[in-house]
Amino acid sequence: MRQPSPSAIERVRSLAATATPTTAALADDPGTRFSVRGAVDHAGRAVLLIDEGHPLHEVLRETRHGCADLAISVDLSALRHVGQTPTVRARLWCEGWVSVVPAGERREAALAIWEQVPDDELLAAVDHDPTPRTPLLARVEPAMVIYDTYDDSGVIDGGAYLEAAADPLVETAESLIGHVNDCHRDELGAALRHVPNAPEGSAWLWELDAHGATLWVQPYLSRRPVLVRLPWSSCATAPCDLERALHDLLAHREVTR
């Protein structure tokens, strides 16, 4: 039996796991946006490294001792390279409350950021209590997540978003996607030609999950890309299953676990 696509909420959690915070705005001044850097932790929350002099730094220092959390909106972007071109595959807007990460949880937050943005300032943010001159680690508890992808858009309640889980194979999937797009484009194009009713064109792996693969196809006779979904015949439950399913796809065989 062919596998269904991930639910919208599972897909958004998986996209968030690979997304990077780009800009933010306080709810009481939405017209003023400022750049941010950080990552998304394993719970799906945006975690930010706030340097001295950043607009959020002084405000967070003033509110960290028992005051109400600040309402904020953070933009996140998930990219995929199509050839040499970085292409936005999803934008997420996380609206919620930002606060300083408690001392006992700073190391985990710093590690999440380090995987995306290695920076020596993370050490100061972990090892020292916040002062006017040390960077801060902050995180956003989402009240609502708005998403926009190439083929879908919507709004997810923050509680439901946090209760959901990303695809457990997302890290393996990202590694496999990079390898295939760098080294096996010819095989991917040949596999596309075996897909009934698929457009003729250049193909890249766009998404990969426990339920199947999505190809980004640039048709030869059109400027608008098309997403082609190829479900597995059974769900992948381990990295080796995903590798085998992808190998079968590239070998033009029935896609099985």
Rosetta silent file (secondary structure, phi, psi, omega in degrees, C-alpha in Angstrom):
SEQUENCE: MRQPSPSAIERVRSLAATATPTTAALADDPGTRFSVRGAVDHAGRAVLLIDEGHPLHEVLRETRHGCADLAISVDLSALRHVGQTPTVRARLWCEGWVSVVPAGERREAALAIWEQVPDDELLAAVDHDPTPRTPLLARVEPAMVIYDTYDDSGVIDGGAYLEAAADPLVETAESLIGHVNDCHRDELGAALRHVPNAPEGSAWLWELDAHGATLWVQPYLSRRPVLVRLPWSSCATAPCDLERALHDLLAHREVTR
SCORE:     score description
SCORE:     0.000 S_00000001
   1 L     0.000  132.729  179.187    0.000    0.000    0.000 S_00000001
   2 L   -65.849  141.383 -177.692    1.320    3.409   -0.940 S_00000001
   3 L   -82.534  144.801  175.743    2.244    5.622    2.007 S_00000001
   4 L   -74.268  165.041  171.835    0.468    8.933    2.626 S_00000001
   5 L   -72.734  160.322  175.308    2.345   12.202    2.780 S_00000001
   6 L   -60.105  153.396  173.526    3.188   13.556    6.241 S_00000001
   7 L   -64.346  160.576 -178.937    0.452   15.591    7.909 S_00000001
   8 H   -58.015  -41.595 -176.616    0.783   19.351    7.545 S_00000001
   9 H   -69.987  -37.814  176.819    1.831   19.747   11.175 S_00000001
  10 H   -66.610  -39.536  179.413    4.466   16.990   10.961 S_00000001
  11 H   -64.522  -42.630  179.946    5.813   18.505    7.777 S_00000001
  12 H   -64.967  -39.706  177.128    6.026   21.970    9.342 S_00000001
  13 H   -63.400  -36.869  177.877    7.835   20.574   12.390 S_00000001
  14 H   -69.065  -40.448  176.212   10.316   18.876   10.046 S_00000001
  15 H   -62.802  -41.363  179.270   10.792   22.086    8.069 S_00000001
  16 H   -61.371  -35.855 -178.257   11.341   23.986   11.312 S_00000001
  17 H   -62.295  -22.656  179.906   14.046   21.511   12.323 S_00000001
  18 L  -109.796    4.732 -174.799   16.100   22.648    9.312 S_00000001
  19 L   -89.786  160.669  179.791   15.082   26.329    9.383 S_00000001
  20 E  -124.986  131.478  173.984   17.102   29.341   10.512 S_00000001
  21 E   -63.174  138.759 -177.712   15.763   32.456   12.274 S_00000001
  22 E  -120.293  -50.815  179.908   16.326   35.521   10.095 S_00000001
  23 E  -138.612  164.996  179.395   14.400   38.531   11.453 S_00000001
  24 E  -150.134  160.486  176.130   12.179   39.414   14.394 S_00000001
  25 E  -148.234  140.325  174.081    9.844   42.160   15.599 S_00000001
  26 E   -75.003  144.530 -175.434    8.324   42.940   18.971 S_00000001
  27 L   -61.957  -29.571 -179.106    4.532   42.792   18.985 S_00000001
  28 L   -84.996    0.687  176.322    4.231   46.376   20.251 S_00000001
  29 L  -148.623   61.522 -172.248    6.370   47.650   17.353 S_00000001
  30 L   -65.207  -18.518 -179.630    5.702   45.309   14.400 S_00000001
  31 L   -77.562  -15.152 -179.981    6.931   47.837   11.842 S_00000001
  32 L  -103.808  111.108 -179.034   10.473   47.708   13.191 S_00000001
  33 L  -109.992  149.276  178.660   12.260   44.505   12.254 S_00000001
  34 E  -139.247  152.354 -178.165   15.782   43.496   13.196 S_00000001
  35 E   -73.198  148.995  175.975   18.032   40.638   12.203 S_00000001
  36 L  -137.602  160.089  175.288   18.498   37.670   14.523 S_00000001
  37 L  -135.149  148.672 -177.248   20.649   34.565   14.495 S_00000001
  38 E   164.373 -144.512 -176.065   20.079   31.217   16.070 S_00000001
  39 E  -160.863 -171.384  175.072   18.388   27.882   15.383 S_00000001
  40 E  -119.024  128.026 -177.194   15.392   25.728   16.281 S_00000001
  41 L   -80.093  179.054 -175.294   15.759   23.376   19.250 S_00000001
  42 L   -66.856  -19.646  177.296   14.524   19.779   19.425 S_00000001
  43 L   -84.300   -6.884  179.970   11.222   20.956   20.915 S_00000001
  44 L    95.561    4.075 -178.359   10.585   23.152   17.866 S_00000001
  45 L   -89.486  142.491  172.875   11.239   26.491   19.604 S_00000001
  46 E   -71.971  129.862  174.981   13.347   29.228   18.054 S_00000001
  47 E  -117.448  135.998 -170.554   16.463   29.861   20.151 S_00000001
  48 E  -124.595  143.478  171.042   18.388   33.088   19.601 S_00000001
  49 E  -101.672  113.353 -174.436   21.869   34.392   20.404 S_00000001
  50 E  -105.878  111.999 -178.556   21.426   38.059   21.327 S_00000001
  51 L   -78.282  159.224  171.028   24.619   40.125   21.234 S_00000001
  52 L   -56.747  136.186 -179.319   25.375   43.209   23.286 S_00000001
  53 L    91.561  -13.148  176.507   23.910   46.224   21.504 S_00000001
  54 L   -71.197  144.750 -178.695   21.126   44.257   19.851 S_00000001
  55 H   -53.795  -30.571 -178.951   17.661   45.836   20.344 S_00000001
  56 H   -80.492  -19.046 -170.318   16.501   42.758   22.274 S_00000001
  57 H   -62.609  -55.319 -177.710   19.487   42.628   24.619 S_00000001
  58 H   -66.085  -39.445 -179.047   18.633   45.441   27.027 S_00000001
  59 H   -62.135  -43.450 -179.890   14.904   44.720   26.921 S_00000001
  60 H   -68.151  -37.562  177.665   15.436   41.066   27.850 S_00000001
  61 H   -62.396  -37.613 -178.212   17.854   41.941   30.645 S_00000001
  62 H   -72.554  -26.221 -173.829   15.259   44.283   32.130 S_00000001
  63 H  -104.540    0.027 -171.628   12.458   41.713   31.988 S_00000001
  64 L   -74.889  -16.875 -176.365   14.242   38.515   32.992 S_00000001
  65 L   -94.801   65.503  171.233   13.567   38.870   36.759 S_00000001
  66 L    88.529   -2.085  178.780    9.939   37.751   36.934 S_00000001
  67 L   -78.532  164.917 -178.978    8.373   40.215   34.502 S_00000001
  68 L   -63.172  146.103  176.863    5.953   39.089   31.823 S_00000001
  69 L   -64.922  154.593 -179.763    7.468   37.559   28.688 S_00000001
  70 E   -88.104  134.235  174.561    7.699   39.747   25.630 S_00000001
  71 E   -77.129  134.788 -173.410    5.401   39.089   22.689 S_00000001
  72 E  -149.467  157.124  171.548    7.450   38.657   19.521 S_00000001
  73 E  -123.439  128.026  179.886    7.296   37.428   15.951 S_00000001
  74 E  -119.225  128.667  174.330   10.272   35.565   14.501 S_00000001
  75 E   -88.297  135.490  175.593   10.699   34.763   10.814 S_00000001
  76 E  -125.008  146.685 -177.969   12.380   31.459    9.947 S_00000001
  77 E  -130.515  131.169  174.741   13.572   30.321    6.551 S_00000001
  78 E  -108.990  122.948 -174.398   14.288   26.785    5.314 S_00000001
  79 E  -108.410  155.210  170.081   16.539   26.697    2.246 S_00000001
  80 E  -139.726  132.502  175.776   17.367   24.109   -0.379 S_00000001
  81 E   -81.035  122.892  173.155   20.094   24.528   -2.997 S_00000001
  82 E  -106.331  101.317 -168.138   18.781   23.926   -6.504 S_00000001
  83 L    67.863 -126.994  177.460   22.007   23.666   -8.421 S_00000001
  84 L   -96.504    5.123 -173.957   24.067   26.585   -7.110 S_00000001
  85 E  -101.588  116.532  173.816   21.009   28.628   -6.229 S_00000001
  86 E   -69.389  124.181 -174.288   19.787   28.738   -2.609 S_00000001
  87 E  -121.534  131.481  179.214   16.005   28.491   -2.843 S_00000001
  88 E   -73.755  117.595  177.982   13.527   29.150   -0.049 S_00000001
  89 E   -97.192  -15.672  175.915   11.412   26.021    0.341 S_00000001
  90 E  -162.282  142.687  168.417    9.465   27.282    3.347 S_00000001
  91 E  -118.893  136.685  179.378    8.967   30.395    5.424 S_00000001
  92 E  -124.268  139.921  175.272    7.656   30.140    8.959 S_00000001
  93 E  -118.761  111.650 -178.647    6.448   32.940   11.202 S_00000001
  94 E   -99.192  113.560  179.427    6.570   32.010   14.881 S_00000001
  95 E  -108.623  124.902 -176.980    4.471   34.348   17.006 S_00000001
  96 E  -175.533 -141.610 -174.085    4.766   33.947   20.754 S_00000001
  97 E  -125.375  131.947 -178.476    6.722   35.011   23.816 S_00000001
  98 E  -105.591  140.868  177.669   10.466   35.442   24.114 S_00000001
  99 E  -151.091  162.400  177.440   12.407   35.074   27.346 S_00000001
 100 E   -69.130  136.760  178.512   15.959   34.443   28.540 S_00000001
 101 L   -67.518  129.863  177.753   16.838   30.731   28.651 S_00000001
 102 L   -58.108  151.943 -174.139   17.181   29.561   32.300 S_00000001
 103 H   -54.010  -43.152 -176.324   20.737   28.822   33.436 S_00000001
 104 H   -70.590  -10.122 -177.690   20.205   25.052   33.638 S_00000001
 105 H  -115.503    3.922 -176.393   18.978   24.892   30.039 S_00000001
 106 H   -67.265  -38.376 -176.502   21.491   27.212   28.370 S_00000001
 107 H   -62.894  -42.502  178.707   23.916   24.500   27.301 S_00000001
 108 H   -63.900  -40.877  178.070   21.251   22.588   25.358 S_00000001
 109 H   -64.541  -41.141  179.932   20.096   25.817   23.690 S_00000001
 110 H   -64.328  -38.755  178.639   23.683   26.734   22.826 S_00000001
 111 H   -64.122  -38.179  177.477   24.309   23.321   21.268 S_00000001
 112 H   -61.113  -41.614  179.519   21.237   23.735   19.047 S_00000001
 113 H   -71.049  -40.114 -177.374   22.613   27.059   17.810 S_00000001
 114 H   -57.305  -35.440  179.791   26.171   25.717   17.468 S_00000001
 115 H   -63.874  -26.474  179.991   24.986   23.134   14.944 S_00000001
 116 H  -101.545  -42.231 -173.421   23.777   25.989   12.719 S_00000001
 117 L  -134.271   81.294  177.197   25.991   28.934   13.715 S_00000001
 118 L   -60.215  124.101 -174.716   29.279   27.968   15.426 S_00000001
 119 L  -153.044  128.484 -179.683   30.263   31.033   17.435 S_00000001
 120 L   -62.913  -22.089  179.768   32.643   31.462   20.382 S_00000001
 121 H   -66.207  -18.327  176.124   30.198   33.928   21.945 S_00000001
 122 H   -61.567  -33.220  179.710   27.990   30.960   22.788 S_00000001
 123 H   -63.315  -43.550  178.562   30.497   30.023   25.475 S_00000001
 124 H   -65.149  -36.183 -179.263   30.073   33.374   27.200 S_00000001
 125 H   -68.707  -28.923 -179.021   26.287   33.070   26.942 S_00000001
 126 H   -84.752  -42.872 -167.577   26.392   29.650   28.632 S_00000001
 127 H   -89.273  -10.022 -176.075   29.051   30.168   31.285 S_00000001
 128 L  -127.992  145.503  172.457   28.179   33.611   32.630 S_00000001
 129 L   -66.882  146.495 -176.698   25.073   35.200   34.095 S_00000001
 130 L   -58.450  132.606  174.588   23.699   37.894   31.796 S_00000001
 131 L  -130.926  173.187  177.964   25.357   41.287   32.184 S_00000001
 132 L   -57.783  -17.478 -173.462   25.201   44.460   30.073 S_00000001
 133 L  -114.070   -8.982 -179.551   28.178   43.133   28.082 S_00000001
 134 L   -96.384  147.285  176.870   27.597   39.393   27.725 S_00000001
 135 L   -66.994  156.573  179.785   25.435   37.867   24.984 S_00000001
 136 E  -112.084  148.601  167.251   22.084   36.370   25.942 S_00000001
 137 E  -103.492  125.079 -179.417   20.427   33.117   24.973 S_00000001
 138 E  -127.799  157.683  175.748   16.700   33.572   24.399 S_00000001
 139 E  -141.800  158.575 -174.573   13.940   31.313   23.152 S_00000001
 140 E  -115.122  121.531  172.837   10.449   31.753   21.800 S_00000001
 141 E   -89.301  113.853 -172.520    7.448   29.798   23.059 S_00000001
 142 E   -75.249  134.375  168.898    5.072   29.788   20.073 S_00000001
 143 E   -94.121  -26.237 -177.917    1.444   30.787   20.422 S_00000001
 144 E  -158.874  142.015  176.039    0.931   30.397   16.681 S_00000001
 145 E  -124.265  121.212  176.488    3.010   29.260   13.707 S_00000001
 146 E  -101.438  135.922 -178.203    2.197   30.515   10.216 S_00000001
 147 E  -131.916  150.606  178.352    3.747   28.612    7.319 S_00000001
 148 E  -145.246  113.973  177.473    4.094   29.120    3.585 S_00000001
 149 E  -116.019 -177.059 -179.880    5.655   26.506    1.295 S_00000001
 150 L   -65.362  -25.586 -173.458    5.649   26.078   -2.451 S_00000001
 151 L  -127.313    7.724 -177.330    2.505   23.983   -2.314 S_00000001
 152 L  -161.988  158.805  174.625    0.746   24.788    0.954 S_00000001
 153 E  -156.825  157.952 -179.971    0.137   27.464    3.571 S_00000001
 154 E   171.695 -170.373 -178.289   -1.731   27.722    6.828 S_00000001
 155 E  -131.615  136.104  179.804   -1.726   28.437   10.558 S_00000001
 156 E  -123.324  132.251  175.383   -0.956   26.002   13.393 S_00000001
 157 E   -61.053  139.428 -175.862   -1.790   26.535   17.052 S_00000001
 158 H   -60.560  -40.394  178.793    1.381   26.815   19.131 S_00000001
 159 H   -63.758  -43.843  178.469    0.374   24.101   21.589 S_00000001
 160 H   -64.945  -37.723  178.401   -0.452   21.645   18.811 S_00000001
 161 H   -61.394  -45.485 -178.394    2.815   22.528   17.077 S_00000001
 162 H   -69.958  -30.221  179.156    4.868   21.770   20.209 S_00000001
 163 H   -74.309  -25.377  179.611    3.003   18.504   20.830 S_00000001
 164 L   -75.933  169.943  179.772    3.767   17.274   17.306 S_00000001
 165 L  -128.785  147.400  172.777    7.120   15.800   16.335 S_00000001
 166 L   -69.315  160.513  173.585    9.379   16.265   13.362 S_00000001
 167 L   -54.874  127.165 -176.062   10.023   13.288   11.101 S_00000001
 168 L   -64.475  -13.960 -178.181   12.468   11.150   13.123 S_00000001
 169 L  -103.175   17.915 -171.744   14.621   10.668   10.028 S_00000001
 170 H   -63.061  -38.892 -179.862   15.017   14.365    9.205 S_00000001
 171 H   -66.629  -44.258  176.376   18.786   14.485    9.856 S_00000001
 172 H   -61.229  -42.210 -178.464   19.406   11.385    7.727 S_00000001
 173 H   -60.552  -44.745 -178.837   17.116   12.797    5.043 S_00000001
 174 H   -63.089  -39.053  177.879   19.022   16.089    4.825 S_00000001
 175 H   -64.818  -43.454 -179.994   22.326   14.237    4.454 S_00000001
 176 H   -66.399  -40.228  179.438   20.929   11.978    1.723 S_00000001
 177 H   -60.303  -46.697  179.205   19.369   14.904   -0.142 S_00000001
 178 H   -59.827  -42.060 -179.259   22.676   16.742   -0.234 S_00000001
 179 H   -65.973  -46.500 -178.142   24.515   13.667   -1.504 S_00000001
 180 H   -64.746  -44.925 -178.233   21.986   12.837   -4.224 S_00000001
 181 H   -67.533  -25.694  178.395   21.725   16.418   -5.467 S_00000001
 182 H   -85.284  -33.453 -167.136   25.524   16.710   -5.584 S_00000001
 183 H  -123.186  -15.423 -171.084   26.399   13.316   -7.053 S_00000001
 184 L  -132.710   37.007  179.439   23.388   11.508   -8.551 S_00000001
 185 H   -65.516  -35.484  179.895   21.391   13.999  -10.577 S_00000001
 186 H   -62.072  -45.345  179.036   21.595   11.834  -13.712 S_00000001
 187 H   -65.014  -36.005  178.453   20.046    8.879  -11.894 S_00000001
 188 H   -65.483  -41.925  177.249   17.390   11.145  -10.410 S_00000001
 189 H   -63.560  -38.893  177.688   16.484   12.457  -13.858 S_00000001
 190 H   -65.661  -38.752  178.165   16.276    8.912  -15.194 S_00000001
 191 H   -63.883  -37.836  179.435   14.011    7.927  -12.292 S_00000001
 192 H   -60.849  -35.754 -178.829   11.717   10.848  -13.082 S_00000001
 193 L   -67.365  -15.408  177.414   11.227    9.533  -16.618 S_00000001
 194 L   -92.556    1.180 -178.919    9.728    6.361  -15.119 S_00000001
 195 L   -92.422  119.401 -179.209    7.059    8.331  -13.218 S_00000001
 196 L   -57.851  134.601  174.916    3.718    8.340  -15.081 S_00000001
 197 L    66.228   10.255  177.259    2.540   11.817  -16.129 S_00000001
 198 L   -75.456  144.535  178.523    5.583   13.540  -14.648 S_00000001
 199 L   -70.039  152.210  174.858    6.780   16.603  -16.568 S_00000001
 200 L   -83.031  131.695 -179.510   10.023   16.403  -18.512 S_00000001
 201 E   170.507 -173.507  177.943   12.697   18.566  -16.985 S_00000001
 202 E   -82.131  138.366 -174.468   15.593   18.901  -14.561 S_00000001
 203 E  -124.883  142.983  172.008   15.012   17.272  -11.185 S_00000001
 204 E  -132.852  151.304  169.949   16.393   17.720   -7.680 S_00000001
 205 E   -70.695  129.312 -175.984   15.455   16.055   -4.426 S_00000001
 206 E  -108.130  -48.886  176.073   13.357   18.604   -2.537 S_00000001
 207 E  -140.016  152.338 -178.782   12.033   16.718    0.503 S_00000001
 208 E  -147.317  129.401 -177.139   12.607   13.237    1.877 S_00000001
 209 E  -151.132 -176.164 -176.274   10.786   11.614    4.783 S_00000001
 210 L   -63.413  -20.006 -175.241    9.541    8.333    6.208 S_00000001
 211 L  -100.168  -18.753 -177.782    6.602    8.310    3.780 S_00000001
 212 E   166.264 -169.553  179.992    8.251    9.207    0.481 S_00000001
 213 E  -122.814  149.051  173.221   10.264   11.666   -1.598 S_00000001
 214 E  -119.477  128.117  178.488    9.357   14.964   -3.223 S_00000001
 215 E  -101.731  139.705  169.552   11.162   16.068   -6.377 S_00000001
 216 E   -94.006  119.775 -176.528   11.572   19.654   -7.495 S_00000001
 217 E  -119.498  125.557  173.650   11.210   19.580  -11.282 S_00000001
 218 E   -99.302   99.122 -177.271   12.003   22.473  -13.593 S_00000001
 219 E   -60.132  146.874  179.997   10.058   21.614  -16.796 S_00000001
 220 L   -65.316  -29.323 -173.851   11.859   22.267  -20.069 S_00000001
 221 L  -107.643   18.301 -179.544    8.857   24.155  -21.472 S_00000001
 222 L  -148.049  149.957  177.806    7.893   26.174  -18.406 S_00000001
 223 L   -90.656  -11.909 -176.789    9.536   28.638  -16.053 S_00000001
 224 L   -94.908  122.133  178.669    7.472   27.510  -13.069 S_00000001
 225 L   -65.219  156.871  179.430    8.853   24.550  -11.068 S_00000001
 226 E  -126.075  139.034  173.899    6.618   21.591  -10.227 S_00000001
 227 E   -97.142  128.885 -179.344    6.723   19.402   -7.117 S_00000001
 228 E  -117.050  118.702 -178.230    6.315   15.674   -7.785 S_00000001
 229 E   -93.888  130.530  179.678    5.519   13.437   -4.806 S_00000001
 230 E  -123.870   99.667 -178.062    6.719    9.799   -4.881 S_00000001
 231 E   -76.489  147.557  172.321    5.404    7.774   -1.907 S_00000001
 232 L   -73.123  160.871  176.780    7.188    4.693   -0.607 S_00000001
 233 L   -80.592  -18.320  172.562    5.297    1.410   -0.676 S_00000001
 234 L  -150.631  154.859 -172.394    5.894    1.034    3.084 S_00000001
 235 L   -69.726  135.625  173.754    6.961    3.429    5.806 S_00000001
 236 L   -81.192  129.748 -177.050   10.673    3.851    6.527 S_00000001
 237 L  -116.414   -3.546 -179.532   11.323    3.455   10.238 S_00000001
 238 L  -149.072  158.842  179.526   15.130    3.624   10.359 S_00000001
 239 H   -52.920  -39.400 -179.744   17.916    5.369    8.420 S_00000001
 240 H   -64.526  -33.200  176.915   18.760    2.145    6.567 S_00000001
 241 H   -63.838  -43.467 -178.760   15.128    1.897    5.397 S_00000001
 242 H   -66.164  -41.458  177.600   15.291    5.414    3.989 S_00000001
 243 H   -61.584  -41.631 -178.850   18.600    4.732    2.251 S_00000001
 244 H   -67.618  -42.144  179.445   17.190    1.542    0.702 S_00000001
 245 H   -62.915  -40.626  179.412   14.010    3.246   -0.496 S_00000001
 246 H   -68.609  -38.711  176.913   16.019    6.027   -2.095 S_00000001
 247 H   -61.555  -42.820  179.005   18.375    3.533   -3.716 S_00000001
 248 H   -64.086  -37.040  177.329   15.409    1.677   -5.179 S_00000001
 249 H   -62.004  -46.367 -178.029   14.018    4.946   -6.519 S_00000001
 250 H   -70.100  -23.822  178.360   17.281    5.799   -8.255 S_00000001
 251 L   -90.675    4.613  177.611   17.519    2.252   -9.617 S_00000001
 252 L    65.329   29.911  177.221   13.992    2.549  -11.077 S_00000001
 253 L  -101.678  167.061  173.657   12.713   -0.282   -8.933 S_00000001
 254 L   -53.951  129.607 -175.543    9.501   -0.530   -6.942 S_00000001
 255 L   -80.265  107.489 -178.497   10.023    1.732   -3.963 S_00000001
 256 L  -126.630  165.182 -179.124    9.967   -0.515   -0.908 S_00000001
 257 L   -71.941    0.000    0.000   11.243   -0.249    2.600 S_00000001
